[in-house]
Amino acid sequence: MIETLRVVIATLLDLIAWPILLYFVLINSSYLVLVIAAAVDFRSTRRRRRHSGRVERLGSHTAPGVSVVVPAYNEAAGVVEAARSLLGLRYHRHEVIVVNDGSSDETLRVLVEAFDLVRADREVPHDIPTRQVPRGLYVPRDGYTRLTVIDKANSGRSDSVNVGINTAVEDLIICVDGDSLLDPDALLIVTEPFADDPLRTAATGGVVRVANGCTIRSGQIVDVRMPRNLLAQIQALEYLRSFFLGRSGWSKLRALILISGAFGCFRRDLLVEVGGLDPDSIGEDFELVMRLHRLLRERDQDYQVTFVPEPVCWTEVPETLKVLGKQRARWHRGLWETLVKHRVMFGNPRYGRAGTLAVPYYWAFELFAPLIEAIGLVLMVLGFVLGLVNPTTFWLFLAVAYGYAIVVALTAAAVDEVYFSRYHRFGSMLSLIASSVLENIGYRQLHVIWRLRGWWQALRGSEQQWGVMTRRGFTTEGAS
């Protein structure tokens, strides 16, 4: 039995050991290229900022109005602070629409009490087909606070966003999760591309950072700190490298195909034209942007989808392995389903750099990454234990797969510190540096398992489950 295993492992190692090493070199190098591209973009953005006229645009009535749509399901712990934060944003004309998606907790009640809401008699258009219609619409008694709360039966986040889009009266739609807080100037900054180039700009995305550990007062982050929870610390690094610098790099390359559902801005007319979010998609934010690319490319319209690195959306992240594992499995399942649904874009020059560069990259280095990493790690460990891999080759594999990844993570942290310097405390920087090492010891291997689980769920066609994210809520003592 052992001898048969040795023969099988030896054969596989001969066939794929070096290709897998090359794969790790390519994937880590691609991350480094995206980080460098983001750094170049930050440098040019800093120069433009001095002459952007942002303050003047704050009082300009020519800038587009914004409707902020907040889907909320069992968000009683933080929805009031989130709504207050959104209402207090610096912008000349914006409304906040909270869609209570049939919550089983006190989400609706705490909103009604906090803002003195009364039922309003208002007809909601049906520009986008929805599975549920509002069963109640509430506005503040004062008559001037631009808050609308919609109550409806539970039908999922995507359908709730679509109901919010139908209710919206402004030209731009920003989708923000109910557990999120925005920086005071976030709307002003994320809408800049629409003000500068209203005809070409189709969508923009903003930065999402981890709120766990931060001190929050009156709906605003007043003290940025790394989380105390180790799992949340590692996610803070992930969000920085992949969701911030990675997407900034893709934007610089003009091939951005993913905008986070936690903080994205879209033209309302285009959302209506593509039919809003797909309620059947578990990766609805990714799928929406892919659909926008297809629509605009197929009718030969000049457009841009841009990532704006300055506005920040702060969100709570899971602090337990169980909740985080379900989240990452769901994300990878959504990635698989979206890429398969829009496979016609793969390598297709008709879809520009999105089709020829971004989509193949996501197939090779996002979708298949956990499978290849799992195969490589298992083969190398078994080969080393069975004496089929010499120590030099084994340590070379670890250096290429994980040592290089640590270098990329440290580079990302350095770029963020140079251009944005969010973490002022020395202890927070040490935690970020330590997380770049700890991420590759245990956590990364678990992440591979979680993503493979999501892939398996997609292949089996098992029922989609969003799961429950237990939140501690935003308080003046911090969000952790």
QUIQUIRA-V474704 format. One record per helix or strand. SS is the DSSP state (a for helix, b for strand). FROM is the first residue (numbers start at 1). LEN is the number of residues. If there is no record, write none. Layout:
BEGIN
ss=SS from=FROM len=LEN
ss=SS from=FROM len=LEN
END
This chain:
BEGIN
ss=a from=2 len=48
ss=a from=54 len=5
ss=b from=66 len=7
ss=a from=79 len=9
ss=b from=94 len=8
ss=a from=107 len=9
ss=b from=117 len=3
ss=b from=136 len=5
ss=b from=147 len=6
ss=a from=157 len=11
ss=b from=172 len=5
ss=b from=180 len=3
ss=a from=186 len=5
ss=a from=192 len=5
ss=b from=201 len=10
ss=b from=215 len=3
ss=b from=220 len=4
ss=a from=230 len=23
ss=b from=263 len=5
ss=a from=268 len=7
ss=a from=284 len=15
ss=b from=304 len=12
ss=a from=321 len=21
ss=a from=343 len=3
ss=a from=349 len=19
ss=a from=369 len=17
ss=a from=391 len=29
ss=a from=426 len=35
ss=b from=475 len=1
ss=b from=478 len=1
END
